């Protein structure tokens, strides 16, 4: 792209890069990171004729967290019922 002095860098992220959500902190942090990286990269590559575009898809149903596709570890944090226990 630099050699031809033109190009378009496209990233596909998620709406989680726009707003956070409970129990999605790691996922949301990664998506915010992609958005921030692309925003910061745009003026760096502009002098080379390279543009950037970040697509953020909406919600859609997948089988990602279905019973058959996900294995959860057993809880390993003990929660005492009172301070004296």
C-alpha positions, 0 to 999 in steps of 0.5 A, a space after each residue: 500500500 505504501 509503495 502504490 501510495 493508496 489503499 484501504 485498511 478495513 477492520 471488522 469489529 463489534 458494537 462492543 467497541 462502542 459501549 461496555 456491557 456487564 460480564 463482557 469486560 475482556 471482550 469489550 476491552 479488546 473491541 475498544 482496543 481495535 477501535 482505538 488502534 484504527 483511530 490512531 492509525 488513520 492519521 499515521 497512514 494518511 500521508 501514504 494515501 492509505 485510508 482506514 475504515 472500521 466496521 462494527 456489526 450489530 447483534 446476531 445469534 450464533 451457537 458460540 455459547 450453546 451448551 454443546 460448544 462451551 465448557 465452563 470450569 468449576 468455580 474455584 473462589 470460596 465465598 464465606 457466608 460471614 467474616 467469622 467463618 
